[in-house]
Amino acid sequence: LELLDDRVGSRSTLITSQMPSSAWHQWLGEPTIADAIMDRLMHASHSIALKGESLRRGSSQA
């Protein structure tokens, strides 16, 4: 939360996750802190959700 407070409105922050953003609030745990973090992350954000099979599956090439 402190990191986001320092960056919001002044710097870009890129977050990547294999967990959908809809599950982040529950994962963060503490509801008050989770609300504050999610508000800062999602306000004026761009979200890209990738779909499809993993390119790693079935790959026998190293």
PDB file of N, CA, C and O in Angstrom:
ATOM      1  N   LEU A   1       0.832  -1.192   0.000  1.00  0.00           N
ATOM      2  CA  LEU A   1       0.000   0.000   0.000  1.00  0.00           C
ATOM      3  C   LEU A   1       0.877   1.256   0.000  1.00  0.00           C
ATOM      4  O   LEU A   1       0.584   2.215  -0.715  1.00  0.00           O
ATOM      5  N   GLU A   2       1.945   1.256   0.793  1.00  0.00           N
ATOM      6  CA  GLU A   2       2.840   2.421   0.831  1.00  0.00           C
ATOM      7  C   GLU A   2       3.507   2.646  -0.515  1.00  0.00           C
ATOM      8  O   GLU A   2       3.649   3.787  -0.955  1.00  0.00           O
ATOM      9  N   LEU A   3       3.912   1.579  -1.165  1.00  0.00           N
ATOM     10  CA  LEU A   3       4.525   1.681  -2.490  1.00  0.00           C
ATOM     11  C   LEU A   3       3.551   2.322  -3.473  1.00  0.00           C
ATOM     12  O   LEU A   3       3.920   3.228  -4.221  1.00  0.00           O
ATOM     13  N   LEU A   4       2.316   1.850  -3.468  1.00  0.00           N
ATOM     14  CA  LEU A   4       1.320   2.407  -4.391  1.00  0.00           C
ATOM     15  C   LEU A   4       1.006   3.858  -4.058  1.00  0.00           C
ATOM     16  O   LEU A   4       0.841   4.677  -4.963  1.00  0.00           O
ATOM     17  N   ASP A   5       0.920   4.188  -2.771  1.00  0.00           N
ATOM     18  CA  ASP A   5       0.673   5.577  -2.383  1.00  0.00           C
ATOM     19  C   ASP A   5       1.758   6.501  -2.926  1.00  0.00           C
ATOM     20  O   ASP A   5       1.473   7.616  -3.361  1.00  0.00           O
ATOM     21  N   ASP A   6       3.001   6.030  -2.898  1.00  0.00           N
ATOM     22  CA  ASP A   6       4.113   6.844  -3.403  1.00  0.00           C
ATOM     23  C   ASP A   6       4.060   7.010  -4.920  1.00  0.00           C
ATOM     24  O   ASP A   6       4.494   8.037  -5.443  1.00  0.00           O
ATOM     25  N   ARG A   7       3.539   6.020  -5.626  1.00  0.00           N
ATOM     26  CA  ARG A   7       3.588   6.021  -7.086  1.00  0.00           C
ATOM     27  C   ARG A   7       2.325   6.571  -7.754  1.00  0.00           C
ATOM     28  O   ARG A   7       2.410   7.133  -8.846  1.00  0.00           O
ATOM     29  N   VAL A   8       1.167   6.421  -7.127  1.00  0.00           N
ATOM     30  CA  VAL A   8      -0.092   6.769  -7.788  1.00  0.00           C
ATOM     31  C   VAL A   8      -0.097   8.246  -8.211  1.00  0.00           C
ATOM     32  O   VAL A   8       0.194   9.139  -7.416  1.00  0.00           O
ATOM     33  N   GLY A   9      -0.428   8.466  -9.456  1.00  0.00           N
ATOM     34  CA  GLY A   9      -0.502   9.824  -9.989  1.00  0.00           C
ATOM     35  C   GLY A   9       0.820  10.413 -10.440  1.00  0.00           C
ATOM     36  O   GLY A   9       0.842  11.479 -11.055  1.00  0.00           O
ATOM     37  N   SER A  10       1.941   9.726 -10.140  1.00  0.00           N
ATOM     38  CA  SER A  10       3.221  10.303 -10.524  1.00  0.00           C
ATOM     39  C   SER A  10       4.098   9.350 -11.342  1.00  0.00           C
ATOM     40  O   SER A  10       4.970   9.792 -12.091  1.00  0.00           O
ATOM     41  N   ARG A  11       3.862   8.036 -11.195  1.00  0.00           N
ATOM     42  CA  ARG A  11       4.680   7.054 -11.912  1.00  0.00           C
ATOM     43  C   ARG A  11       3.795   5.912 -12.394  1.00  0.00           C
ATOM     44  O   ARG A  11       2.729   5.648 -11.838  1.00  0.00           O
ATOM     45  N   SER A  12       4.259   5.254 -13.427  1.00  0.00           N
ATOM     46  CA  SER A  12       3.559   4.074 -13.925  1.00  0.00           C
ATOM     47  C   SER A  12       3.943   2.864 -13.095  1.00  0.00           C
ATOM     48  O   SER A  12       5.067   2.763 -12.605  1.00  0.00           O
ATOM     49  N   THR A  13       2.996   1.945 -12.943  1.00  0.00           N
ATOM     50  CA  THR A  13       3.247   0.699 -12.230  1.00  0.00           C
ATOM     51  C   THR A  13       2.690  -0.432 -13.070  1.00  0.00           C
ATOM     52  O   THR A  13       1.517  -0.415 -13.443  1.00  0.00           O
ATOM     53  N   LEU A  14       3.521  -1.407 -13.367  1.00  0.00           N
ATOM     54  CA  LEU A  14       3.103  -2.557 -14.157  1.00  0.00           C
ATOM     55  C   LEU A  14       3.041  -3.769 -13.240  1.00  0.00           C
ATOM     56  O   LEU A  14       4.009  -4.092 -12.552  1.00  0.00           O
ATOM     57  N   ILE A  15       1.900  -4.430 -13.239  1.00  0.00           N
ATOM     58  CA  ILE A  15       1.715  -5.617 -12.416  1.00  0.00           C
ATOM     59  C   ILE A  15       1.272  -6.751 -13.326  1.00  0.00           C
ATOM     60  O   ILE A  15       0.341  -6.596 -14.116  1.00  0.00           O
ATOM     61  N   THR A  16       1.941  -7.887 -13.212  1.00  0.00           N
ATOM     62  CA  THR A  16       1.550  -9.064 -13.970  1.00  0.00           C
ATOM     63  C   THR A  16       1.203 -10.164 -12.979  1.00  0.00           C
ATOM     64  O   THR A  16       1.788 -10.258 -11.900  1.00  0.00           O
ATOM     65  N   SER A  17       0.238 -10.995 -13.366  1.00  0.00           N
ATOM     66  CA  SER A  17      -0.192 -12.064 -12.474  1.00  0.00           C
ATOM     67  C   SER A  17      -0.862 -13.162 -13.275  1.00  0.00           C
ATOM     68  O   SER A  17      -1.498 -12.904 -14.297  1.00  0.00           O
ATOM     69  N   GLN A  18      -0.716 -14.377 -12.805  1.00  0.00           N
ATOM     70  CA  GLN A  18      -1.460 -15.478 -13.398  1.00  0.00           C
ATOM     71  C   GLN A  18      -2.834 -15.597 -12.742  1.00  0.00           C
ATOM     72  O   GLN A  18      -3.691 -16.338 -13.222  1.00  0.00           O
ATOM     73  N   MET A  19      -3.039 -14.880 -11.661  1.00  0.00           N
ATOM     74  CA  MET A  19      -4.318 -14.867 -10.955  1.00  0.00           C
ATOM     75  C   MET A  19      -5.178 -13.740 -11.527  1.00  0.00           C
ATOM     76  O   MET A  19      -4.689 -12.623 -11.694  1.00  0.00           O
ATOM     77  N   PRO A  20      -6.441 -14.009 -11.830  1.00  0.00           N
ATOM     78  CA  PRO A  20      -7.295 -12.934 -12.356  1.00  0.00           C
ATOM     79  C   PRO A  20      -7.472 -11.831 -11.315  1.00  0.00           C
ATOM     80  O   PRO A  20      -7.516 -12.101 -10.114  1.00  0.00           O
ATOM     81  N   SER A  21      -7.573 -10.599 -11.779  1.00  0.00           N
ATOM     82  CA  SER A  21      -7.694  -9.469 -10.851  1.00  0.00           C
ATOM     83  C   SER A  21      -8.936  -9.578  -9.975  1.00  0.00           C
ATOM     84  O   SER A  21      -8.971  -8.997  -8.891  1.00  0.00           O
ATOM     85  N   SER A  22      -9.939 -10.297 -10.413  1.00  0.00           N
ATOM     86  CA  SER A  22     -11.147 -10.479  -9.586  1.00  0.00           C
ATOM     87  C   SER A  22     -10.856 -11.280  -8.320  1.00  0.00           C
ATOM     88  O   SER A  22     -11.643 -11.232  -7.375  1.00  0.00           O
ATOM     89  N   ALA A  23      -9.753 -12.008  -8.278  1.00  0.00           N
ATOM     90  CA  ALA A  23      -9.387 -12.816  -7.105  1.00  0.00           C
ATOM     91  C   ALA A  23      -8.373 -12.102  -6.205  1.00  0.00           C
ATOM     92  O   ALA A  23      -8.069 -12.597  -5.120  1.00  0.00           O
ATOM     93  N   TRP A  24      -7.852 -10.965  -6.628  1.00  0.00           N
ATOM     94  CA  TRP A  24      -6.817 -10.273  -5.860  1.00  0.00           C
ATOM     95  C   TRP A  24      -7.310  -9.823  -4.493  1.00  0.00           C
ATOM     96  O   TRP A  24      -6.597  -9.971  -3.500  1.00  0.00           O
ATOM     97  N   HIS A  25      -8.520  -9.277  -4.428  1.00  0.00           N
ATOM     98  CA  HIS A  25      -9.047  -8.737  -3.168  1.00  0.00           C
ATOM     99  C   HIS A  25      -9.048  -9.815  -2.092  1.00  0.00           C
ATOM    100  O   HIS A  25      -8.590  -9.577  -0.975  1.00  0.00           O
ATOM    101  N   GLN A  26      -9.556 -10.987  -2.417  1.00  0.00           N
ATOM    102  CA  GLN A  26      -9.600 -12.077  -1.443  1.00  0.00           C
ATOM    103  C   GLN A  26      -8.182 -12.531  -1.084  1.00  0.00           C
ATOM    104  O   GLN A  26      -7.909 -12.822   0.081  1.00  0.00           O
ATOM    105  N   TRP A  27      -7.292 -12.594  -2.049  1.00  0.00           N
ATOM    106  CA  TRP A  27      -5.920 -13.024  -1.813  1.00  0.00           C
ATOM    107  C   TRP A  27      -5.178 -12.062  -0.885  1.00  0.00           C
ATOM    108  O   TRP A  27      -4.366 -12.485  -0.063  1.00  0.00           O
ATOM    109  N   LEU A  28      -5.462 -10.769  -1.023  1.00  0.00           N
ATOM    110  CA  LEU A  28      -4.791  -9.776  -0.190  1.00  0.00           C
ATOM    111  C   LEU A  28      -5.171  -9.913   1.284  1.00  0.00           C
ATOM    112  O   LEU A  28      -4.400  -9.523   2.161  1.00  0.00           O
ATOM    113  N   GLY A  29      -6.342 -10.458   1.558  1.00  0.00           N
ATOM    114  CA  GLY A  29      -6.713 -10.745   2.947  1.00  0.00           C
ATOM    115  C   GLY A  29      -7.427  -9.601   3.632  1.00  0.00           C
ATOM    116  O   GLY A  29      -8.624  -9.408   3.425  1.00  0.00           O
ATOM    117  N   GLU A  30      -6.724  -8.847   4.435  1.00  0.00           N
ATOM    118  CA  GLU A  30      -7.301  -7.773   5.245  1.00  0.00           C
ATOM    119  C   GLU A  30      -8.185  -6.859   4.392  1.00  0.00           C
ATOM    120  O   GLU A  30      -7.679  -6.148   3.523  1.00  0.00           O
ATOM    121  N   PRO A  31      -9.513  -6.871   4.635  1.00  0.00           N
ATOM    122  CA  PRO A  31     -10.444  -6.142   3.763  1.00  0.00           C
ATOM    123  C   PRO A  31     -10.159  -4.641   3.606  1.00  0.00           C
ATOM    124  O   PRO A  31     -10.261  -4.113   2.499  1.00  0.00           O
ATOM    125  N   THR A  32      -9.809  -3.959   4.678  1.00  0.00           N
ATOM    126  CA  THR A  32      -9.570  -2.513   4.590  1.00  0.00           C
ATOM    127  C   THR A  32      -8.350  -2.217   3.731  1.00  0.00           C
ATOM    128  O   THR A  32      -8.390  -1.330   2.879  1.00  0.00           O
ATOM    129  N   ILE A  33      -7.270  -2.952   3.948  1.00  0.00           N
ATOM    130  CA  ILE A  33      -6.051  -2.761   3.159  1.00  0.00           C
ATOM    131  C   ILE A  33      -6.294  -3.190   1.715  1.00  0.00           C
ATOM    132  O   ILE A  33      -5.858  -2.515   0.782  1.00  0.00           O
ATOM    133  N   ALA A  34      -6.992  -4.313   1.530  1.00  0.00           N
ATOM    134  CA  ALA A  34      -7.290  -4.803   0.182  1.00  0.00           C
ATOM    135  C   ALA A  34      -8.117  -3.776  -0.594  1.00  0.00           C
ATOM    136  O   ALA A  34      -7.860  -3.543  -1.775  1.00  0.00           O
ATOM    137  N   ASP A  35      -9.099  -3.163   0.055  1.00  0.00           N
ATOM    138  CA  ASP A  35      -9.904  -2.123  -0.600  1.00  0.00           C
ATOM    139  C   ASP A  35      -9.026  -0.962  -1.051  1.00  0.00           C
ATOM    140  O   ASP A  35      -9.168  -0.476  -2.173  1.00  0.00           O
ATOM    141  N   ALA A  36      -8.130  -0.520  -0.192  1.00  0.00           N
ATOM    142  CA  ALA A  36      -7.256   0.611  -0.518  1.00  0.00           C
ATOM    143  C   ALA A  36      -6.318   0.261  -1.670  1.00  0.00           C
ATOM    144  O   ALA A  36      -6.124   1.066  -2.580  1.00  0.00           O
ATOM    145  N   ILE A  37      -5.739  -0.935  -1.633  1.00  0.00           N
ATOM    146  CA  ILE A  37      -4.823  -1.357  -2.690  1.00  0.00           C
ATOM    147  C   ILE A  37      -5.560  -1.485  -4.022  1.00  0.00           C
ATOM    148  O   ILE A  37      -5.101  -0.973  -5.043  1.00  0.00           O
ATOM    149  N   MET A  38      -6.701  -2.169  -4.004  1.00  0.00           N
ATOM    150  CA  MET A  38      -7.456  -2.368  -5.241  1.00  0.00           C
ATOM    151  C   MET A  38      -7.942  -1.049  -5.825  1.00  0.00           C
ATOM    152  O   MET A  38      -7.953  -0.878  -7.044  1.00  0.00           O
ATOM    153  N   ASP A  39      -8.342  -0.118  -4.971  1.00  0.00           N
ATOM    154  CA  ASP A  39      -8.779   1.193  -5.451  1.00  0.00           C
ATOM    155  C   ASP A  39      -7.643   1.897  -6.184  1.00  0.00           C
ATOM    156  O   ASP A  39      -7.851   2.464  -7.256  1.00  0.00           O
ATOM    157  N   ARG A  40      -6.454   1.863  -5.613  1.00  0.00           N
ATOM    158  CA  ARG A  40      -5.309   2.525  -6.239  1.00  0.00           C
ATOM    159  C   ARG A  40      -4.875   1.820  -7.519  1.00  0.00           C
ATOM    160  O   ARG A  40      -4.466   2.468  -8.481  1.00  0.00           O
ATOM    161  N   LEU A  41      -4.965   0.492  -7.528  1.00  0.00           N
ATOM    162  CA  LEU A  41      -4.550  -0.264  -8.711  1.00  0.00           C
ATOM    163  C   LEU A  41      -5.536  -0.121  -9.868  1.00  0.00           C
ATOM    164  O   LEU A  41      -5.120   0.048 -11.014  1.00  0.00           O
ATOM    165  N   MET A  42      -6.816  -0.185  -9.585  1.00  0.00           N
ATOM    166  CA  MET A  42      -7.803  -0.258 -10.651  1.00  0.00           C
ATOM    167  C   MET A  42      -8.273   1.100 -11.159  1.00  0.00           C
ATOM    168  O   MET A  42      -8.788   1.199 -12.272  1.00  0.00           O
ATOM    169  N   HIS A  43      -8.102   2.145 -10.357  1.00  0.00           N
ATOM    170  CA  HIS A  43      -8.508   3.472 -10.793  1.00  0.00           C
ATOM    171  C   HIS A  43      -7.591   3.925 -11.926  1.00  0.00           C
ATOM    172  O   HIS A  43      -6.373   3.978 -11.756  1.00  0.00           O
ATOM    173  N   ALA A  44      -8.158   4.245 -13.057  1.00  0.00           N
ATOM    174  CA  ALA A  44      -7.414   4.721 -14.234  1.00  0.00           C
ATOM    175  C   ALA A  44      -6.400   3.695 -14.734  1.00  0.00           C
ATOM    176  O   ALA A  44      -5.339   4.064 -15.237  1.00  0.00           O
ATOM    177  N   SER A  45      -6.724   2.413 -14.597  1.00  0.00           N
ATOM    178  CA  SER A  45      -5.796   1.376 -15.055  1.00  0.00           C
ATOM    179  C   SER A  45      -6.222   0.812 -16.407  1.00  0.00           C
ATOM    180  O   SER A  45      -7.356   1.004 -16.848  1.00  0.00           O
ATOM    181  N   HIS A  46      -5.313   0.130 -17.040  1.00  0.00           N
ATOM    182  CA  HIS A  46      -5.584  -0.617 -18.257  1.00  0.00           C
ATOM    183  C   HIS A  46      -5.351  -2.080 -17.918  1.00  0.00           C
ATOM    184  O   HIS A  46      -4.337  -2.433 -17.316  1.00  0.00           O
ATOM    185  N   SER A  47      -6.283  -2.918 -18.305  1.00  0.00           N
ATOM    186  CA  SER A  47      -6.168  -4.334 -17.988  1.00  0.00           C
ATOM    187  C   SER A  47      -6.208  -5.150 -19.278  1.00  0.00           C
ATOM    188  O   SER A  47      -7.043  -4.917 -20.151  1.00  0.00           O
ATOM    189  N   ILE A  48      -5.300  -6.099 -19.379  1.00  0.00           N
ATOM    190  CA  ILE A  48      -5.250  -6.984 -20.538  1.00  0.00           C
ATOM    191  C   ILE A  48      -5.319  -8.413 -20.024  1.00  0.00           C
ATOM    192  O   ILE A  48      -4.432  -8.855 -19.292  1.00  0.00           O
ATOM    193  N   ALA A  49      -6.351  -9.126 -20.396  1.00  0.00           N
ATOM    194  CA  ALA A  49      -6.500 -10.526 -19.985  1.00  0.00           C
ATOM    195  C   ALA A  49      -6.228 -11.405 -21.199  1.00  0.00           C
ATOM    196  O   ALA A  49      -6.925 -11.321 -22.210  1.00  0.00           O
ATOM    197  N   LEU A  50      -5.228 -12.229 -21.089  1.00  0.00           N
ATOM    198  CA  LEU A  50      -4.873 -13.129 -22.181  1.00  0.00           C
ATOM    199  C   LEU A  50      -5.671 -14.412 -22.061  1.00  0.00           C
ATOM    200  O   LEU A  50      -5.917 -14.896 -20.956  1.00  0.00           O
ATOM    201  N   LYS A  51      -6.073 -14.959 -23.189  1.00  0.00           N
ATOM    202  CA  LYS A  51      -6.846 -16.194 -23.209  1.00  0.00           C
ATOM    203  C   LYS A  51      -6.196 -17.167 -24.174  1.00  0.00           C
ATOM    204  O   LYS A  51      -5.433 -16.777 -25.058  1.00  0.00           O
ATOM    205  N   GLY A  52      -6.508 -18.427 -23.992  1.00  0.00           N
ATOM    206  CA  GLY A  52      -5.986 -19.433 -24.902  1.00  0.00           C
ATOM    207  C   GLY A  52      -5.058 -20.395 -24.195  1.00  0.00           C
ATOM    208  O   GLY A  52      -4.754 -20.247 -23.012  1.00  0.00           O
ATOM    209  N   GLU A  53      -4.625 -21.364 -24.935  1.00  0.00           N
ATOM    210  CA  GLU A  53      -3.729 -22.380 -24.399  1.00  0.00           C
ATOM    211  C   GLU A  53      -2.337 -21.808 -24.166  1.00  0.00           C
ATOM    212  O   GLU A  53      -1.899 -20.897 -24.869  1.00  0.00           O
ATOM    213  N   SER A  54      -1.668 -22.345 -23.193  1.00  0.00           N
ATOM    214  CA  SER A  54      -0.300 -21.953 -22.905  1.00  0.00           C
ATOM    215  C   SER A  54       0.607 -22.427 -24.039  1.00  0.00           C
ATOM    216  O   SER A  54       0.451 -23.538 -24.545  1.00  0.00           O
ATOM    217  N   LEU A  55       1.536 -21.594 -24.424  1.00  0.00           N
ATOM    218  CA  LEU A  55       2.499 -21.989 -25.452  1.00  0.00           C
ATOM    219  C   LEU A  55       3.537 -22.955 -24.882  1.00  0.00           C
ATOM    220  O   LEU A  55       4.272 -23.585 -25.643  1.00  0.00           O
ATOM    221  N   ARG A  56       3.606 -23.081 -23.580  1.00  0.00           N
ATOM    222  CA  ARG A  56       4.548 -23.986 -22.946  1.00  0.00           C
ATOM    223  C   ARG A  56       4.053 -25.439 -22.994  1.00  0.00           C
ATOM    224  O   ARG A  56       4.859 -26.369 -22.989  1.00  0.00           O
ATOM    225  N   ARG A  57       2.772 -25.625 -23.038  1.00  0.00           N
ATOM    226  CA  ARG A  57       2.222 -26.987 -23.043  1.00  0.00           C
ATOM    227  C   ARG A  57       2.583 -27.697 -24.333  1.00  0.00           C
ATOM    228  O   ARG A  57       2.464 -27.145 -25.427  1.00  0.00           O
ATOM    229  N   GLY A  58       3.025 -28.932 -24.178  1.00  0.00           N
ATOM    230  CA  GLY A  58       3.307 -29.757 -25.337  1.00  0.00           C
ATOM    231  C   GLY A  58       4.569 -29.389 -26.084  1.00  0.00           C
ATOM    232  O   GLY A  58       4.872 -29.980 -27.121  1.00  0.00           O
ATOM    233  N   SER A  59       5.304 -28.429 -25.579  1.00  0.00           N
ATOM    234  CA  SER A  59       6.532 -28.018 -26.250  1.00  0.00           C
ATOM    235  C   SER A  59       7.660 -28.964 -25.872  1.00  0.00           C
ATOM    236  O   SER A  59       7.996 -29.102 -24.696  1.00  0.00           O
ATOM    237  N   SER A  60       8.233 -29.605 -26.856  1.00  0.00           N
ATOM    238  CA  SER A  60       9.351 -30.529 -26.598  1.00  0.00           C
ATOM    239  C   SER A  60      10.682 -29.865 -26.946  1.00  0.00           C
ATOM    240  O   SER A  60      11.740 -30.475 -26.791  1.00  0.00           O
ATOM    241  N   GLN A  61      10.634 -28.629 -27.412  1.00  0.00           N
ATOM    242  CA  GLN A  61      11.856 -27.922 -27.766  1.00  0.00           C
ATOM    243  C   GLN A  61      12.382 -27.167 -26.552  1.00  0.00           C
ATOM    244  O   GLN A  61      11.609 -26.633 -25.756  1.00  0.00           O
ATOM    245  N   ALA A  62      13.680 -27.128 -26.421  1.00  0.00           N
ATOM    246  CA  ALA A  62      14.271 -26.422 -25.285  1.00  0.00           C
ATOM    247  C   ALA A  62      14.764 -25.070 -25.699  1.00  0.00           C
ATOM    248  O   ALA A  62      15.294 -24.327 -24.874  1.00  0.00           O
TER     249      ALA A  62
END
